[in-house]
Amino acid sequence: MRRALVLAGGGARGSYQVGMLQSLVLDQRLDFSIIRGVSVGALNASFLAQAPSSPDPVAALQRKVVELEELWRREIRGNQSVYKKRVGGFGGLVGGADSIYSLKPLRGLIAKHVALDALRTSGRDFKVGTASLVSARYQEWGPEDPAFLEKLMASASIPAVFPFVEVKAERDVLVDGGVRNITPLSGTFAAKPDEIYVLLTSRLIRTGSELPDSGATEENYEQWQDNWLGTKVNGLKVLERTIEILSDEIYLDDLRGALSWNALLKSKDAVVAAAGGAPANGELARAIAELQQSTEKRHVPIHVLAPREWYGKSNSSTEFSPELIARAIDHGREIGADRSKWLWP
């Protein structure tokens, strides 16, 4: 079976994915021959995709999941393990800086844990997504790309918060793929999987037959009320909140679109099967033929896992607290183990 794994973005909340993977890979022994990721999902995916697909793909992937947990628990000891504040902070943007923070620590982690040779020879179908500030397009890149490591960095670079990545040889400037596609399902469908597992990083709980309207935290007016000095609400807080809202809408739209296509394709297959004995020259037969030719897509079962709690008090994607990470990993494993808590189906 060609099983696909889609790892969504979410910064520090990517630690939920580690726990979910423990349940899916370690406990349920699922293998994933297709792996897609964006933002922190791209980083987790690049670690996993190094697992050889033969002779024992499950055992190899299990070892990578164990190592990934060790990385999150032991090597990420706070924000300074991933990024550092630049001189001037938010004010530096006004002065001409390209971002508030530097990702130098993250570059060190990637250099230590991601080997291009392992990715290129693993036999797994693996890609990460970026958005271009030049063309405004979303694109996916595999490890065979000469600039792959730079594009991996770009996939995790939230605009203005972290620095963009300039690929001079391609005359392009890249940032976090989540700007356009935080849950890279379109590229996953193109790889023709038999089923898809999507691991999200923000609290979503389904209460009926539909996905929830929002996965962003609700805040109180008092949190946004300026005091008389005008210092309570600053531009950085506005930027962070805006990114949270936009990201929430993007990945929910991605999921709704994929699930709607699945429902349509399932109905098409049912109609085609039911009309199998229609007369060759009948109107129904012609309609069925047109329906079959209308799309090459096919129905693929989708399983969606999401946390059922907020990540700390503010659900912050930039808070790499060891305590929050440990809690998220444990909660992710709880979600993975209980299908009644999955977001879909």
Number of C-alpha atoms within 10 A of each C-alpha: 9 13 16 26 24 25 29 30 32 27 21 24 30 28 30 30 30 26 26 26 28 24 20 18 22 18 13 12 14 17 22 24 20 21 25 29 33 31 31 28 33 30 25 23 23 28 21 26 29 24 24 22 19 12 8 11 18 19 19 19 25 22 14 19 22 15 15 21 19 13 13 20 17 10 13 20 15 15 16 15 16 23 19 16 16 16 12 13 15 20 14 15 14 10 9 8 17 16 21 22 21 20 21 13 16 19 16 12 16 16 12 9 15 17 15 18 11 16 22 18 15 20 17 20 18 28 25 29 32 31 24 21 16 10 10 12 14 19 17 18 18 20 23 14 12 10 14 16 20 15 28 31 24 30 31 29 28 19 19 17 22 22 22 22 21 17 14 8 7 8 8 13 19 29 28 31 31 29 24 21 24 28 30 29 24 12 16 22 18 10 15 16 19 15 18 23 19 23 29 26 30 26 19 22 19 15 9 7 8 11 18 13 12 14 21 19 16 8 9 7 8 9 9 13 12 13 10 7 6 9 9 13 13 12 10 15 13 12 12 14 15 12 16 18 14 14 22 19 16 16 22 19 17 17 19 13 13 18 19 11 16 18 12 14 20 16 13 17 16 11 13 18 11 10 13 11 9 14 11 11 8 10 11 13 17 14 12 20 13 11 15 15 9 9 9 8 13 17 19 19 15 17 16 18 26 24 27 18 15 18 22 16 7 12 19 19 19 16 18 22 16 17 12 16 26 17 16 27 23 16 21 28 21 17 21 27 18 10 14 10 18 20 24 21 15
